[in-house]
Amino acid sequence: MNQQVKQKWVDALKSGDYQQTRATLKDQSGFCCLGVLCDLYSKETGEDWVQDGKYYYPPTAVCEWAGFVNTYNPKVEYGEERLSLADLNDNGKSFKEIAAIIQEQL
């Protein structure tokens, strides 16, 4: 992962500026952790991102900008399992908890 993007993402998740939602990148309630990454992409590049048919995953342009390798939804170690960031988000982990995992593992 691009380390500069990672730090911006971690900082944004910890900031309290984003409301958390589940099961989609963005809705009227807020963003999931991957949706926050999409919003950062838009702010930095000036390009809008559009949710395509995969509502749970960032568009390819966002993944390339972030430096994800062969994934739209990175998996991390959580306890004795490997879970995706979307799974952590949708199963109730807070943005601050997810930020700590991203900081440590990506």
Helices and strands as residue ranges (DSSP letters): H 3-15, E 26-27, E 30-31, H 33-45, H 60-66, E 75-78, E 81-84, H 85-90, H 95-105
